[in-house]
């Protein structure tokens, strides 16, 4: 599952970045997204927090990503 369209990274790639980085969240997030946008901040913050504990809840990550996609879909429908 893609975690961010900007950096075209999957959840697994984002986990790998956070696990292999000792940088603070904001800088590690930039390695994943390759941008300064906050569009996928929620999912990446979850992954970052989970990486600190070494345990990942993939259902929760997918839920956060799906919620964001639903919000975007509703916003796009409202603009048409």
PDB file of N, CA, C and O in Angstrom:
ATOM      1  N   UNK A   1       0.851  -1.183   0.000  1.00  0.00           N
ATOM      2  CA  UNK A   1       0.000   0.000   0.000  1.00  0.00           C
ATOM      3  C   UNK A   1       0.892   1.240   0.000  1.00  0.00           C
ATOM      4  O   UNK A   1       1.865   1.322   0.750  1.00  0.00           O
ATOM      5  N   UNK A   2       0.548   2.188  -0.842  1.00  0.00           N
ATOM      6  CA  UNK A   2       1.319   3.429  -0.947  1.00  0.00           C
ATOM      7  C   UNK A   2       0.955   4.347   0.212  1.00  0.00           C
ATOM      8  O   UNK A   2      -0.221   4.609   0.464  1.00  0.00           O
ATOM      9  N   UNK A   3       1.967   4.829   0.910  1.00  0.00           N
ATOM     10  CA  UNK A   3       1.722   5.690   2.062  1.00  0.00           C
ATOM     11  C   UNK A   3       1.661   7.160   1.656  1.00  0.00           C
ATOM     12  O   UNK A   3       0.990   7.957   2.311  1.00  0.00           O
ATOM     13  N   UNK A   4       2.358   7.524   0.578  1.00  0.00           N
ATOM     14  CA  UNK A   4       2.372   8.919   0.145  1.00  0.00           C
ATOM     15  C   UNK A   4       2.581   8.993  -1.361  1.00  0.00           C
ATOM     16  O   UNK A   4       3.520   8.408  -1.902  1.00  0.00           O
ATOM     17  N   UNK A   5       1.701   9.715  -2.021  1.00  0.00           N
ATOM     18  CA  UNK A   5       1.822   9.856  -3.468  1.00  0.00           C
ATOM     19  C   UNK A   5       3.028  10.702  -3.854  1.00  0.00           C
ATOM     20  O   UNK A   5       3.617  10.496  -4.915  1.00  0.00           O
ATOM     21  N   UNK A   6       3.392  11.642  -3.008  1.00  0.00           N
ATOM     22  CA  UNK A   6       4.504  12.558  -3.325  1.00  0.00           C
ATOM     23  C   UNK A   6       5.812  11.801  -3.549  1.00  0.00           C
ATOM     24  O   UNK A   6       6.487  11.991  -4.561  1.00  0.00           O
ATOM     25  N   UNK A   7       6.156  10.953  -2.602  1.00  0.00           N
ATOM     26  CA  UNK A   7       7.412  10.218  -2.694  1.00  0.00           C
ATOM     27  C   UNK A   7       7.255   8.848  -3.319  1.00  0.00           C
ATOM     28  O   UNK A   7       8.237   8.139  -3.536  1.00  0.00           O
ATOM     29  N   UNK A   8       6.013   8.474  -3.609  1.00  0.00           N
ATOM     30  CA  UNK A   8       5.695   7.169  -4.189  1.00  0.00           C
ATOM     31  C   UNK A   8       6.323   6.024  -3.404  1.00  0.00           C
ATOM     32  O   UNK A   8       6.872   5.085  -3.981  1.00  0.00           O
ATOM     33  N   UNK A   9       6.234   6.115  -2.073  1.00  0.00           N
ATOM     34  CA  UNK A   9       6.799   5.095  -1.213  1.00  0.00           C
ATOM     35  C   UNK A   9       5.678   4.235  -0.626  1.00  0.00           C
ATOM     36  O   UNK A   9       4.583   4.717  -0.336  1.00  0.00           O
ATOM     37  N   UNK A  10       5.985   2.960  -0.464  1.00  0.00           N
ATOM     38  CA  UNK A  10       5.037   2.038   0.156  1.00  0.00           C
ATOM     39  C   UNK A  10       5.180   2.122   1.676  1.00  0.00           C
ATOM     40  O   UNK A  10       6.111   2.740   2.192  1.00  0.00           O
ATOM     41  N   UNK A  11       4.249   1.495   2.374  1.00  0.00           N
ATOM     42  CA  UNK A  11       4.315   1.438   3.829  1.00  0.00           C
ATOM     43  C   UNK A  11       5.611   0.748   4.249  1.00  0.00           C
ATOM     44  O   UNK A  11       6.279   1.201   5.179  1.00  0.00           O
ATOM     45  N   UNK A  12       5.968  -0.336   3.576  1.00  0.00           N
ATOM     46  CA  UNK A  12       7.196  -1.063   3.914  1.00  0.00           C
ATOM     47  C   UNK A  12       8.434  -0.184   3.738  1.00  0.00           C
ATOM     48  O   UNK A  12       9.354  -0.233   4.554  1.00  0.00           O
ATOM     49  N   UNK A  13       8.457   0.615   2.677  1.00  0.00           N
ATOM     50  CA  UNK A  13       9.601   1.514   2.452  1.00  0.00           C
ATOM     51  C   UNK A  13       9.653   2.601   3.520  1.00  0.00           C
ATOM     52  O   UNK A  13      10.737   2.969   3.975  1.00  0.00           O
ATOM     53  N   UNK A  14       8.493   3.119   3.925  1.00  0.00           N
ATOM     54  CA  UNK A  14       8.447   4.130   4.979  1.00  0.00           C
ATOM     55  C   UNK A  14       8.953   3.553   6.298  1.00  0.00           C
ATOM     56  O   UNK A  14       9.699   4.209   7.025  1.00  0.00           O
ATOM     57  N   UNK A  15       8.547   2.330   6.599  1.00  0.00           N
ATOM     58  CA  UNK A  15       9.017   1.672   7.820  1.00  0.00           C
ATOM     59  C   UNK A  15      10.531   1.536   7.783  1.00  0.00           C
ATOM     60  O   UNK A  15      11.209   1.803   8.775  1.00  0.00           O
ATOM     61  N   UNK A  16      11.054   1.125   6.649  1.00  0.00           N
ATOM     62  CA  UNK A  16      12.505   0.965   6.502  1.00  0.00           C
ATOM     63  C   UNK A  16      13.232   2.291   6.721  1.00  0.00           C
ATOM     64  O   UNK A  16      14.273   2.324   7.378  1.00  0.00           O
ATOM     65  N   UNK A  17      12.696   3.372   6.180  1.00  0.00           N
ATOM     66  CA  UNK A  17      13.315   4.690   6.357  1.00  0.00           C
ATOM     67  C   UNK A  17      13.341   5.065   7.834  1.00  0.00           C
ATOM     68  O   UNK A  17      14.375   5.487   8.353  1.00  0.00           O
ATOM     69  N   UNK A  18      12.200   4.910   8.516  1.00  0.00           N
ATOM     70  CA  UNK A  18      12.139   5.276   9.929  1.00  0.00           C
ATOM     71  C   UNK A  18      13.020   4.384  10.795  1.00  0.00           C
ATOM     72  O   UNK A  18      13.623   4.862  11.755  1.00  0.00           O
ATOM     73  N   UNK A  19      13.103   3.105  10.474  1.00  0.00           N
ATOM     74  CA  UNK A  19      13.939   2.190  11.255  1.00  0.00           C
ATOM     75  C   UNK A  19      15.423   2.492  11.082  1.00  0.00           C
ATOM     76  O   UNK A  19      16.208   2.304  12.011  1.00  0.00           O
ATOM     77  N   UNK A  20      15.808   2.955   9.906  1.00  0.00           N
ATOM     78  CA  UNK A  20      17.221   3.194   9.618  1.00  0.00           C
ATOM     79  C   UNK A  20      17.645   4.646   9.799  1.00  0.00           C
ATOM     80  O   UNK A  20      18.738   5.035   9.388  1.00  0.00           O
ATOM     81  N   UNK A  21      16.791   5.435  10.407  1.00  0.00           N
ATOM     82  CA  UNK A  21      17.110   6.844  10.589  1.00  0.00           C
ATOM     83  C   UNK A  21      17.046   7.211  12.064  1.00  0.00           C
ATOM     84  O   UNK A  21      16.138   6.796  12.785  1.00  0.00           O
ATOM     85  N   UNK A  22      18.016   7.988  12.495  1.00  0.00           N
ATOM     86  CA  UNK A  22      17.989   8.503  13.866  1.00  0.00           C
ATOM     87  C   UNK A  22      17.568   9.969  13.861  1.00  0.00           C
ATOM     88  O   UNK A  22      17.653  10.657  14.878  1.00  0.00           O
ATOM     89  N   UNK A  23      17.115  10.431  12.703  1.00  0.00           N
ATOM     90  CA  UNK A  23      16.676  11.816  12.560  1.00  0.00           C
ATOM     91  C   UNK A  23      15.322  12.024  13.240  1.00  0.00           C
ATOM     92  O   UNK A  23      14.567  11.070  13.426  1.00  0.00           O
ATOM     93  N   UNK A  24      15.015  13.271  13.611  1.00  0.00           N
ATOM     94  CA  UNK A  24      13.684  13.542  14.157  1.00  0.00           C
ATOM     95  C   UNK A  24      12.608  13.293  13.102  1.00  0.00           C
ATOM     96  O   UNK A  24      12.905  13.184  11.912  1.00  0.00           O
ATOM     97  N   UNK A  25      11.355  13.204  13.551  1.00  0.00           N
ATOM     98  CA  UNK A  25      10.253  12.861  12.653  1.00  0.00           C
ATOM     99  C   UNK A  25      10.216  13.733  11.408  1.00  0.00           C
ATOM    100  O   UNK A  25      10.123  13.219  10.293  1.00  0.00           O
ATOM    101  N   UNK A  26      10.286  15.041  11.586  1.00  0.00           N
ATOM    102  CA  UNK A  26      10.127  15.951  10.449  1.00  0.00           C
ATOM    103  C   UNK A  26      11.144  15.673   9.344  1.00  0.00           C
ATOM    104  O   UNK A  26      10.800  15.699   8.163  1.00  0.00           O
ATOM    105  N   UNK A  27      12.383  15.411   9.719  1.00  0.00           N
ATOM    106  CA  UNK A  27      13.418  15.146   8.710  1.00  0.00           C
ATOM    107  C   UNK A  27      13.277  13.747   8.126  1.00  0.00           C
ATOM    108  O   UNK A  27      13.498  13.553   6.931  1.00  0.00           O
ATOM    109  N   UNK A  28      12.915  12.779   8.943  1.00  0.00           N
ATOM    110  CA  UNK A  28      12.693  11.423   8.439  1.00  0.00           C
ATOM    111  C   UNK A  28      11.500  11.400   7.488  1.00  0.00           C
ATOM    112  O   UNK A  28      11.529  10.717   6.464  1.00  0.00           O
ATOM    113  N   UNK A  29      10.456  12.144   7.827  1.00  0.00           N
ATOM    114  CA  UNK A  29       9.267  12.235   6.975  1.00  0.00           C
ATOM    115  C   UNK A  29       9.644  12.767   5.605  1.00  0.00           C
ATOM    116  O   UNK A  29       9.129  12.304   4.588  1.00  0.00           O
ATOM    117  N   UNK A  30      10.534  13.730   5.581  1.00  0.00           N
ATOM    118  CA  UNK A  30      10.959  14.315   4.308  1.00  0.00           C
ATOM    119  C   UNK A  30      11.700  13.285   3.449  1.00  0.00           C
ATOM    120  O   UNK A  30      11.637  13.345   2.222  1.00  0.00           O
ATOM    121  N   UNK A  31      12.397  12.349   4.083  1.00  0.00           N
ATOM    122  CA  UNK A  31      13.060  11.280   3.329  1.00  0.00           C
ATOM    123  C   UNK A  31      12.036  10.376   2.649  1.00  0.00           C
ATOM    124  O   UNK A  31      12.298   9.834   1.575  1.00  0.00           O
ATOM    125  N   UNK A  32      10.886  10.215   3.268  1.00  0.00           N
ATOM    126  CA  UNK A  32       9.836   9.366   2.710  1.00  0.00           C
ATOM    127  C   UNK A  32       9.066  10.118   1.624  1.00  0.00           C
ATOM    128  O   UNK A  32       8.874   9.608   0.520  1.00  0.00           O
ATOM    129  N   UNK A  33       8.627  11.340   1.951  1.00  0.00           N
ATOM    130  CA  UNK A  33       7.742  12.072   1.051  1.00  0.00           C
ATOM    131  C   UNK A  33       8.488  12.812  -0.052  1.00  0.00           C
ATOM    132  O   UNK A  33       7.949  13.045  -1.134  1.00  0.00           O
ATOM    133  N   UNK A  34       9.723  13.175   0.232  1.00  0.00           N
ATOM    134  CA  UNK A  34      10.534  13.978  -0.688  1.00  0.00           C
ATOM    135  C   UNK A  34       9.890  15.338  -0.942  1.00  0.00           C
ATOM    136  O   UNK A  34      10.099  15.943  -1.993  1.00  0.00           O
ATOM    137  N   UNK A  35       9.095  15.822   0.038  1.00  0.00           N
ATOM    138  CA  UNK A  35       8.474  17.138  -0.069  1.00  0.00           C
ATOM    139  C   UNK A  35       8.218  17.685   1.333  1.00  0.00           C
ATOM    140  O   UNK A  35       8.496  17.016   2.328  1.00  0.00           O
ATOM    141  N   UNK A  36       7.692  18.896   1.403  1.00  0.00           N
ATOM    142  CA  UNK A  36       7.369  19.528   2.693  1.00  0.00           C
ATOM    143  C   UNK A  36       5.883  19.521   2.997  1.00  0.00           C
ATOM    144  O   UNK A  36       5.454  20.118   3.984  1.00  0.00           O
ATOM    145  N   UNK A  37       5.092  18.860   2.171  1.00  0.00           N
ATOM    146  CA  UNK A  37       3.642  18.845   2.363  1.00  0.00           C
ATOM    147  C   UNK A  37       3.266  18.011   3.583  1.00  0.00           C
ATOM    148  O   UNK A  37       4.043  17.180   4.054  1.00  0.00           O
ATOM    149  N   UNK A  38       2.068  18.252   4.078  1.00  0.00           N
ATOM    150  CA  UNK A  38       1.600  17.499   5.250  1.00  0.00           C
ATOM    151  C   UNK A  38       0.472  16.538   4.893  1.00  0.00           C
ATOM    152  O   UNK A  38      -0.256  16.086   5.777  1.00  0.00           O
ATOM    153  N   UNK A  39       0.319  16.222   3.611  1.00  0.00           N
ATOM    154  CA  UNK A  39      -0.797  15.404   3.142  1.00  0.00           C
ATOM    155  C   UNK A  39      -0.836  14.019   3.786  1.00  0.00           C
ATOM    156  O   UNK A  39      -1.924  13.504   4.046  1.00  0.00           O
ATOM    157  N   UNK A  40       0.291  13.416   4.045  1.00  0.00           N
ATOM    158  CA  UNK A  40       0.303  12.052   4.599  1.00  0.00           C
ATOM    159  C   UNK A  40       0.921  12.029   5.996  1.00  0.00           C
ATOM    160  O   UNK A  40       1.426  10.998   6.439  1.00  0.00           O
ATOM    161  N   UNK A  41       0.878  13.154   6.676  1.00  0.00           N
ATOM    162  CA  UNK A  41       1.490  13.280   7.992  1.00  0.00           C
ATOM    163  C   UNK A  41       0.922  12.281   9.000  1.00  0.00           C
ATOM    164  O   UNK A  41       1.677  11.688   9.770  1.00  0.00           O
ATOM    165  N   UNK A  42      -0.387  12.090   9.005  1.00  0.00           N
ATOM    166  CA  UNK A  42      -1.023  11.198   9.977  1.00  0.00           C
ATOM    167  C   UNK A  42      -0.503   9.777   9.910  1.00  0.00           C
ATOM    168  O   UNK A  42      -0.137   9.192  10.930  1.00  0.00           O
ATOM    169  N   UNK A  43      -0.470   9.226   8.714  1.00  0.00           N
ATOM    170  CA  UNK A  43       0.004   7.847   8.543  1.00  0.00           C
ATOM    171  C   UNK A  43       1.486   7.736   8.870  1.00  0.00           C
ATOM    172  O   UNK A  43       1.917   6.774   9.506  1.00  0.00           O
ATOM    173  N   UNK A  44       2.258   8.715   8.438  1.00  0.00           N
ATOM    174  CA  UNK A  44       3.697   8.660   8.695  1.00  0.00           C
ATOM    175  C   UNK A  44       4.014   8.847  10.171  1.00  0.00           C
ATOM    176  O   UNK A  44       4.964   8.251  10.679  1.00  0.00           O
ATOM    177  N   UNK A  45       3.240   9.659  10.858  1.00  0.00           N
ATOM    178  CA  UNK A  45       3.437   9.827  12.301  1.00  0.00           C
ATOM    179  C   UNK A  45       3.142   8.521  13.024  1.00  0.00           C
ATOM    180  O   UNK A  45       3.855   8.148  13.955  1.00  0.00           O
ATOM    181  N   UNK A  46       2.083   7.820  12.592  1.00  0.00           N
ATOM    182  CA  UNK A  46       1.765   6.509  13.176  1.00  0.00           C
ATOM    183  C   UNK A  46       2.925   5.536  12.973  1.00  0.00           C
ATOM    184  O   UNK A  46       3.350   4.854  13.904  1.00  0.00           O
ATOM    185  N   UNK A  47       3.428   5.486  11.739  1.00  0.00           N
ATOM    186  CA  UNK A  47       4.531   4.567  11.434  1.00  0.00           C
ATOM    187  C   UNK A  47       5.764   4.940  12.253  1.00  0.00           C
ATOM    188  O   UNK A  47       6.445   4.065  12.790  1.00  0.00           O
ATOM    189  N   UNK A  48       6.048   6.229  12.348  1.00  0.00           N
ATOM    190  CA  UNK A  48       7.202   6.683  13.128  1.00  0.00           C
ATOM    191  C   UNK A  48       7.063   6.271  14.588  1.00  0.00           C
ATOM    192  O   UNK A  48       8.002   5.734  15.177  1.00  0.00           O
ATOM    193  N   UNK A  49       5.897   6.520  15.170  1.00  0.00           N
ATOM    194  CA  UNK A  49       5.667   6.143  16.570  1.00  0.00           C
ATOM    195  C   UNK A  49       5.797   4.639  16.762  1.00  0.00           C
ATOM    196  O   UNK A  49       6.387   4.179  17.739  1.00  0.00           O
ATOM    197  N   UNK A  50       5.244   3.877  15.827  1.00  0.00           N
ATOM    198  CA  UNK A  50       5.335   2.419  15.920  1.00  0.00           C
ATOM    199  C   UNK A  50       6.778   1.950  15.784  1.00  0.00           C
ATOM    200  O   UNK A  50       7.169   0.962  16.406  1.00  0.00           O
ATOM    201  N   UNK A  51       7.572   2.651  14.976  1.00  0.00           N
ATOM    202  CA  UNK A  51       8.972   2.250  14.798  1.00  0.00           C
ATOM    203  C   UNK A  51       9.763   2.434  16.095  1.00  0.00           C
ATOM    204  O   UNK A  51      10.735   1.719  16.339  1.00  0.00           O
ATOM    205  N   UNK A  52       9.347   3.385  16.919  1.00  0.00           N
ATOM    206  CA  UNK A  52      10.021   3.598  18.200  1.00  0.00           C
ATOM    207  C   UNK A  52       9.835   2.404  19.127  1.00  0.00           C
ATOM    208  O   UNK A  52      10.704   2.099  19.944  1.00  0.00           O
ATOM    209  N   UNK A  53       8.692   1.733  18.993  1.00  0.00           N
ATOM    210  CA  UNK A  53       8.391   0.575  19.838  1.00  0.00           C
ATOM    211  C   UNK A  53       8.695  -0.755  19.155  1.00  0.00           C
ATOM    212  O   UNK A  53       8.669  -1.808  19.793  1.00  0.00           O
ATOM    213  N   UNK A  54       8.983  -0.702  17.851  1.00  0.00           N
ATOM    214  CA  UNK A  54       9.343  -1.919  17.136  1.00  0.00           C
ATOM    215  C   UNK A  54       8.180  -2.840  16.839  1.00  0.00           C
ATOM    216  O   UNK A  54       8.383  -4.001  16.481  1.00  0.00           O
ATOM    217  N   UNK A  55       6.961  -2.340  16.981  1.00  0.00           N
ATOM    218  CA  UNK A  55       5.772  -3.141  16.697  1.00  0.00           C
ATOM    219  C   UNK A  55       4.868  -2.351  15.766  1.00  0.00           C
ATOM    220  O   UNK A  55       4.604  -1.170  15.992  1.00  0.00           O
ATOM    221  N   UNK A  56       4.396  -3.011  14.720  1.00  0.00           N
ATOM    222  CA  UNK A  56       3.599  -2.335  13.698  1.00  0.00           C
ATOM    223  C   UNK A  56       2.208  -2.942  13.617  1.00  0.00           C
ATOM    224  O   UNK A  56       2.045  -4.160  13.557  1.00  0.00           O
ATOM    225  N   UNK A  57       1.212  -2.070  13.617  1.00  0.00           N
ATOM    226  CA  UNK A  57      -0.175  -2.476  13.454  1.00  0.00           C
ATOM    227  C   UNK A  57      -0.576  -2.074  12.032  1.00  0.00           C
ATOM    228  O   UNK A  57      -1.006  -0.946  11.791  1.00  0.00           O
ATOM    229  N   UNK A  58      -0.431  -3.006  11.108  1.00  0.00           N
ATOM    230  CA  UNK A  58      -0.671  -2.709   9.699  1.00  0.00           C
ATOM    231  C   UNK A  58      -2.123  -2.370   9.425  1.00  0.00           C
ATOM    232  O   UNK A  58      -2.414  -1.608   8.503  1.00  0.00           O
ATOM    233  N   UNK A  59      -3.034  -2.917  10.201  1.00  0.00           N
ATOM    234  CA  UNK A  59      -4.458  -2.587  10.034  1.00  0.00           C
ATOM    235  C   UNK A  59      -4.709  -1.128  10.400  1.00  0.00           C
ATOM    236  O   UNK A  59      -5.462  -0.434   9.717  1.00  0.00           O
ATOM    237  N   UNK A  60      -4.082  -0.667  11.469  1.00  0.00           N
ATOM    238  CA  UNK A  60      -4.247   0.725  11.887  1.00  0.00           C
ATOM    239  C   UNK A  60      -3.633   1.679  10.858  1.00  0.00           C
ATOM    240  O   UNK A  60      -4.204   2.726  10.555  1.00  0.00           O
ATOM    241  N   UNK A  61      -2.473   1.309  10.329  1.00  0.00           N
ATOM    242  CA  UNK A  61      -1.826   2.132   9.297  1.00  0.00           C
ATOM    243  C   UNK A  61      -2.724   2.210   8.063  1.00  0.00           C
ATOM    244  O   UNK A  61      -2.939   3.292   7.517  1.00  0.00           O
ATOM    245  N   UNK A  62      -3.242   1.079   7.630  1.00  0.00           N
ATOM    246  CA  UNK A  62      -4.131   1.049   6.464  1.00  0.00           C
ATOM    247  C   UNK A  62      -5.383   1.880   6.725  1.00  0.00           C
ATOM    248  O   UNK A  62      -5.860   2.582   5.834  1.00  0.00           O
ATOM    249  N   UNK A  63      -5.913   1.803   7.935  1.00  0.00           N
ATOM    250  CA  UNK A  63      -7.104   2.567   8.282  1.00  0.00           C
ATOM    251  C   UNK A  63      -6.846   4.068   8.154  1.00  0.00           C
ATOM    252  O   UNK A  63      -7.667   4.790   7.589  1.00  0.00           O
ATOM    253  N   UNK A  64      -5.718   4.539   8.672  1.00  0.00           N
ATOM    254  CA  UNK A  64      -5.382   5.967   8.604  1.00  0.00           C
ATOM    255  C   UNK A  64      -5.232   6.410   7.150  1.00  0.00           C
ATOM    256  O   UNK A  64      -5.707   7.481   6.773  1.00  0.00           O
ATOM    257  N   UNK A  65      -4.577   5.591   6.340  1.00  0.00           N
ATOM    258  CA  UNK A  65      -4.396   5.914   4.915  1.00  0.00           C
ATOM    259  C   UNK A  65      -5.750   5.956   4.209  1.00  0.00           C
ATOM    260  O   UNK A  65      -6.014   6.867   3.424  1.00  0.00           O
ATOM    261  N   UNK A  66      -6.603   4.977   4.484  1.00  0.00           N
ATOM    262  CA  UNK A  66      -7.925   4.931   3.859  1.00  0.00           C
ATOM    263  C   UNK A  66      -8.786   6.117   4.275  1.00  0.00           C
ATOM    264  O   UNK A  66      -9.521   6.663   3.453  1.00  0.00           O
ATOM    265  N   UNK A  67      -8.704   6.524   5.546  1.00  0.00           N
ATOM    266  CA  UNK A  67      -9.455   7.690   6.021  1.00  0.00           C
ATOM    267  C   UNK A  67      -9.042   8.938   5.246  1.00  0.00           C
ATOM    268  O   UNK A  67      -9.895   9.733   4.853  1.00  0.00           O
ATOM    269  N   UNK A  68      -7.759   9.112   5.028  1.00  0.00           N
ATOM    270  CA  UNK A  68      -7.244  10.253   4.280  1.00  0.00           C
ATOM    271  C   UNK A  68      -7.748  10.233   2.843  1.00  0.00           C
ATOM    272  O   UNK A  68      -8.158  11.259   2.300  1.00  0.00           O
ATOM    273  N   UNK A  69      -7.712   9.049   2.235  1.00  0.00           N
ATOM    274  CA  UNK A  69      -8.192   8.922   0.861  1.00  0.00           C
ATOM    275  C   UNK A  69      -9.677   9.232   0.762  1.00  0.00           C
ATOM    276  O   UNK A  69     -10.115   9.853  -0.206  1.00  0.00           O
ATOM    277  N   UNK A  70     -10.458   8.808   1.753  1.00  0.00           N
ATOM    278  CA  UNK A  70     -11.888   9.110   1.776  1.00  0.00           C
ATOM    279  C   UNK A  70     -12.135  10.610   1.914  1.00  0.00           C
ATOM    280  O   UNK A  70     -13.007  11.161   1.241  1.00  0.00           O
ATOM    281  N   UNK A  71     -11.372  11.271   2.782  1.00  0.00           N
ATOM    282  CA  UNK A  71     -11.511  12.719   2.940  1.00  0.00           C
ATOM    283  C   UNK A  71     -11.209  13.432   1.638  1.00  0.00           C
ATOM    284  O   UNK A  71     -11.924  14.358   1.255  1.00  0.00           O
ATOM    285  N   UNK A  72     -10.155  13.009   0.952  1.00  0.00           N
ATOM    286  CA  UNK A  72      -9.805  13.622  -0.329  1.00  0.00           C
ATOM    287  C   UNK A  72     -10.898  13.403  -1.362  1.00  0.00           C
ATOM    288  O   UNK A  72     -11.217  14.298  -2.144  1.00  0.00           O
ATOM    289  N   UNK A  73     -11.468  12.203  -1.358  1.00  0.00           N
ATOM    290  CA  UNK A  73     -12.541  11.891  -2.317  1.00  0.00           C
ATOM    291  C   UNK A  73     -13.751  12.795  -2.055  1.00  0.00           C
ATOM    292  O   UNK A  73     -14.340  13.336  -2.991  1.00  0.00           O
ATOM    293  N   UNK A  74     -14.119  12.956  -0.778  1.00  0.00           N
ATOM    294  CA  UNK A  74     -15.255  13.823  -0.432  1.00  0.00           C
ATOM    295  C   UNK A  74     -14.976  15.267  -0.821  1.00  0.00           C
ATOM    296  O   UNK A  74     -15.870  15.957  -1.308  1.00  0.00           O
ATOM    297  N   UNK A  75     -13.750  15.733  -0.613  1.00  0.00           N
ATOM    298  CA  UNK A  75     -13.394  17.102  -0.985  1.00  0.00           C
ATOM    299  C   UNK A  75     -13.483  17.300  -2.494  1.00  0.00           C
ATOM    300  O   UNK A  75     -13.977  18.325  -2.964  1.00  0.00           O
ATOM    301  N   UNK A  76     -13.006  16.321  -3.248  1.00  0.00           N
ATOM    302  CA  UNK A  76     -13.065  16.410  -4.707  1.00  0.00           C
ATOM    303  C   UNK A  76     -14.503  16.394  -5.208  1.00  0.00           C
ATOM    304  O   UNK A  76     -14.835  17.102  -6.159  1.00  0.00           O
ATOM    305  N   UNK A  77     -15.355  15.598  -4.583  1.00  0.00           N
ATOM    306  CA  UNK A  77     -16.764  15.539  -4.976  1.00  0.00           C
ATOM    307  C   UNK A  77     -17.462  16.861  -4.682  1.00  0.00           C
ATOM    308  O   UNK A  77     -18.356  17.274  -5.421  1.00  0.00           O
ATOM    309  N   UNK A  78     -17.051  17.526  -3.598  1.00  0.00           N
ATOM    310  CA  UNK A  78     -17.636  18.804  -3.229  1.00  0.00           C
ATOM    311  C   UNK A  78     -17.225  19.931  -4.152  1.00  0.00           C
ATOM    312  O   UNK A  78     -17.930  20.936  -4.255  1.00  0.00           O
ATOM    313  N   UNK A  79     -16.089  19.780  -4.827  1.00  0.00           N
ATOM    314  CA  UNK A  79     -15.583  20.814  -5.727  1.00  0.00           C
ATOM    315  C   UNK A  79     -16.119  20.674  -7.150  1.00  0.00           C
ATOM    316  O   UNK A  79     -15.908  21.556  -7.982  1.00  0.00           O
ATOM    317  N   UNK A  80     -16.802  19.586  -7.428  1.00  0.00           N
ATOM    318  CA  UNK A  80     -17.296  19.365  -8.800  1.00  0.00           C
ATOM    319  C   UNK A  80     -18.605  20.058  -9.046  1.00  0.00           C
ATOM    320  O   UNK A  80     -19.153  19.972 -10.145  1.00  0.00           O
TER     321      UNK A  80
END
